[in-house]
């Protein structure tokens, strides 16, 4: 993503929900349960967080939401989202955040 800024103040992203078509896995083998992988950088891409994963859902399973919680605080942040397998991709994201003083 492009960097998120908060005018020099610290901000908190409590969660990111990835709006996507779920249940796009294939019937067996690679791609049977694809996962989203999320990591972030708070220093312009010089270093990155550990990767977090969430299931995109096996074929036909469309109910689970894809939400990454407890993302911490930052002054500037970039996110990287990738998908483990070559499956149909249609995504958009929403963040829950708030600014704090300091």
C-alpha positions, 0 to 999 in steps of 0.5 A: 500500500502507499504509506499511511501517515498521521501528521507526525502523531502516533496512530493505531490500526486495531484491525484490517479487514480484507473484503474479498471473494472467499471460497475460491480454492481448488478441489485438491492439491496446491490451492485447495486452501489458499491463504492471505499473507500480511506484513508491514513496514514502519520505516519506509520498507527498510525492514518488515514485520513477521508475516501473518496468515489467514485462510482465504477459504477452501472451495465453496466455503464463503463465510469466514471473514478475513480480519487481521487484528492487533496491528499496533501503533505507528507514525508511518506504515506500509502494508504488503498483502499477498496470496499463497496460490494462483487462485481468483483474486478480487480484494479491497481493504478497510482499516480500523484505526485511531490517532493517539497523542505522542 
